């Protein structure tokens, strides 16, 4: 029996009943509100991320879906079945934690097959299914090893194999890449996305890393103070943030309060513009701004070399702090230096109105 299924077409994913449906979900611990009336549908076969800082409520929502916590109010439905009061083992989900919790005395193959053993599956079938799961995560040749003989990335894949061997409808991942170094984490992001597409299982991924969420997700829910601040595709979240909080948390941005927006744009409301949208030219040019752009005189406060480009911190003549991102041209001569005068231009179309409060 193969573990792999063909990845569903996007249109088909949209048409199916939600894999997870949450309504009015609330969780309190005494006077502390951890989750505050969350409504959410996650499509079947979707890679969905819950993004936010520590204490934002994202992990609590994951635990409520898994059944590790009981909701104070609201409901959790999996595949059309209300599981709000069901025990974890009664839910068709499996959770992968940052701590992989592999049994050190067991072989990799036996670790992967342990859940099937608990379910009473016969040894021959159990080992066949476990081997298939290891093959799926490209570790089929390491089944005889012990966890201590594996790298961090390999142990992470064993934990995934142990989860998918049970063929859950939903796989919950609680910051599973957090313990890995940067290079390995980036590699595992690619492998995790490929694995999800191959299996067609719904993945719900919790992370505080905005780049990780943008890289992996079909959709993202940005959390703060126990509530979803914005829900959308990675492009929607990044290109069209609806609040100063989302604009500032997901990537770097230039935020203009109402007073600054009035001076620069002629509109007294909060706005944001991403650093890569700013264009810099050396010195103070005299060419006036076109009707479709904003032109500012500024001085370079600091330049930070990023390898792929420069992050340039600026201050305008009237005290507005800006950040610009310039792609590397391979020439050090084009780099702005501290104290240099520059002209800043950006298109009015690249300025995003923030429709909700910060």
Secondary structure, 3 states (H helix, E strand, C coil): CCCCCCCCCHHHHHHCCCCEEEEEEEEEECCEEEEEEEEEEECCCCEEEEECCCCCCHHHHHHHHHCCCCCCEEEEEECCEECCCCCHHHCCEEEEECCCCCCCCCEHHHHHHHHHHHCCCCHHHHHHHHHHHHHHCCCHHHCCCEHHHCCHHHHHHHHHHHHHCCCCCEEEEECCCCCCCHHHHHHHHHHHHHHHHHHCCEEEEEECCHHHHHHHCCEEEEEECCEEEEEECHHHHHHCCCCHHHHHHCCCEEEECHHHHHHHHCCCCCEEEEHHHCEEEECCCCCCCCCCEEEEEEEEEEEEECCCEEEEEEEECCCCEEEEEEECCCCHHHCCCCCCEEEEEEEHHHCEECCCCC
